[in-house]
Amino acid sequence: MERDKIIEAIKQRATEGRIPCGVCFQIAEEYGIPKRELGELLNELEIKVIQCQLGLFK
């Protein structure tokens, strides 16, 4: 299932419950999913976005 692969990619690249924004963009591109959908998965997994490219999250 594609969803399981995306979740595994997130977990592999996250550290201590955090993942950089740029890495999120890479995962979304790699799996061809909208960034919003990836954001929903991050919320579900309780993983915080850091180093936001827009400067919104720290």
Summary of the structure (lengths in Angstrom):
residues: 58
radius of gyration: 10.4
end to end distance: 32.0
largest distance: 33.2
contacts: 143
relative contact order: 0.23
helix: 59%
strand: 12%
